[in-house]
Amino acid sequence: MRPAVDLRLVPPALVAWACAWAGAPAGAPTLRAAAACCLALAGVLLAVHAGVVRRDRDPGRDRGLGLAALTLAVACAVLAAGGAAASARASGDLPELARDGASVEVLARVVADPEPVAAPWADEPQVRTLLRLVSIEHGGRTTAAGGLLDVSGGAEWAAADVGATILVEGRLRPGRPGEEPVARLVPASAPRVVDPPGALLRGVDDVRTSLLEVTDGLSPQARGLVPGAAVGDTTRVPDDVDAAMLATSLTHITAVSGGHFAIVVASLAWCCALLRVPRAARTLVTALAVVAFVALVRPDPSVLRAAGTGAVALVAACLGRPARAVPALAACVVVLLVADPWLARSYGFVLSVAATAGLVTLTTPISRRLAPWCGRPAAFALAVPVAAQVACAPILVLLSPSVAVYAVPANLVAAVALAPATVLGVLAALLAPWCPVLALPVAWCAGLATWWIATTARVFAALPGAAFPWLPGVPGVLLMAALTAVALGVLRRGWPVAP
């Protein structure tokens, strides 16, 4: 008999996400008041629980009261964290200066890789990056400041290294509603580096830059997809390949997430087993590898989710307890949202969590129902992309009101090349700074794997009806969720199940 899926931490995780999403743009007083209410209600429930236990012990009721109290405590923690973040955002001169459109000189640290943005009005390609403020000078007065600043600029910003402290002049504008940056900066000067990145970040930049240099002579798809699959750098992916991958739901291949972590950790585990490394040492090596991989690919939302889930699993392994995927995922979501409530508004984070939840809860049931029709190995291979697509479909139609008709077969065909592309790409990245001569043939082999992925995307994207138009906005999300639920119900009740 298969063990039941442990869903006890799912309600607290969903409530944490809802509180973080709703509370991220709210003011500090509102969030603090809501947190206090949740804390008070949790205290009342605990008191009721204690009284019930003394009078008449009912295990089911005890569990229900305990879960409700835990959910309220989690909501309190997320709202309190949001209140602290909102208080920090509203402090200082930055919000007022942004409302006034003031001309300033800012000292700030680069916290994100520059990303190309569409700017048809500009004479040259534009990039967007994020700065963490250190101080701000206006009207001859310099004051300490905090918060994120959204900056868009030309080629001079494309070379801004993560971790570097820069000085730049420009005009402030209010931040976009519903986004984390407090303000936007329209630069009036090129950024001047005051302090370069630290040794660790310089090492990471050397690895990433060396990989780009090694892949310079490869085919256009390999120049873009090998760095994309290895370290999440998508700046050189050709436009036609990018469009084809979007139309076939293959963009997760260059958005480093749980699948890439699983491949890297599994490869490392295989090497440790081959060398007969003890379990304690194997856990330590795996933990260090996860930390190093996070640094290499940059800690964006999906990477943080994957790393957090892996950390929970590692702790369980150290304690000698089996790692259960759903509780680990739910605990990871709660911890990350307490640390950064703005993650709730990141599509990357939500898609990553949804895909992982779909894989761990739906893959086995779907494969058991497909097995009588196509055999167990083929059923499992087909169930993986189906589970991920089913879980992500309602969110994807919110991003783009269309349905990728061939997403499942495209993912199934491309999946055979994902592990070679990732492992060989990471190996080429690690070799590139030290021995480019060896890194080049490894990158070339990774390029063969990415050629398969790019060709798969192009072929399926060119088929008739590759994108089916869908209702935009919330109605489209609700319709897709309803149809998904109906399909899963039919699959559960109407199809035979493999024993």
C-alpha angles and dihedrals in degrees: 000000000000116000116250118253111258105235099165095111094046096085093051090048093050092047090048090053093047092049092047093047094048095039101044096088095034126105124264097247092054093049094047091050091049091048091051091051092051091048092050092049091048089052091051091050092049090051091049090047092052092049093048092050091053094048109034121358113216112169094204094050091043091055092047094052092045092051092048091050091048091049091052091047090052090049089050092052094049093046092047090051089049090050091053091049092047091050090052091048093052096046125094131023099295100092092049094044090050092052090050094048090234125187108237146164113230134196108206145153122241109239104172137045113255111259126199114251131191110257111162091172094059125089093220135033113283130216132195127216140164128242129198107217122235101171140345130213121206130159093358093305123110120201134176113256141179139193136076124297123202113218131183122186148139135276093308089069094050089075095052105127120217109252096025118128111225140184118218139164125219150119121282126229129183115269121257113272113261095017129109102236110097093212145357124239123213100202120227095183139031115267114265116209110232098171125012122225119283123265095268095050091044088054091050091048090050091054094048094044092047091052090053090050093049092050094046093099097047127097117288094257092049092047088059106030101043093060088039095055093041106042105001096254105148099166094110102041107127114249094239092051091046091051092046092050090049091051091052099039093247097126090103087076091072095033098082107224143131095322092057092047090050091051094048094045092045091051090049092047090052091052091048091050090049089053092044093238113180118252096250092051090044090055091049093048091048092049092051091047091052091051092047092048091050089053091047097051096034122250100269120158099272091045091051091050092050093045092047093052089048091050091054090050091049092052089050090050092051090051091049094242124129113259110237111204101214097048089044091052093046093048090048092052092051094048094047093047091051089050094046118007091186089073087079088070094050113104089203092057094045093047091048093052092044093050092049092047090050093050096050097042106032107032096078097044092046094047091050090055094045095046097081088057103043110007130263101280094049091042093055093046090051094043095060098064091036092055094047093046093048092051095046100039098091091050095044093056088055089056094044122007095229138084122235098228096192097040095114099049091041092053091045092053095042094046093079090065099043097082095047091045092050099042095043091043093052090045090051090049092052092047097043100080093046106032116012090173090066094036093058098064090043090052090046090055089048086052090059089057093047090048087062090050094047093046091049091052093048095047096049093041089055094054118104115271095013091151119040114199115242139189111278126232129004096338089058091049093050093046092050092047091050093048090047091052091049092049092050090048092052091046091050098047107025105045128071117253125227112237 
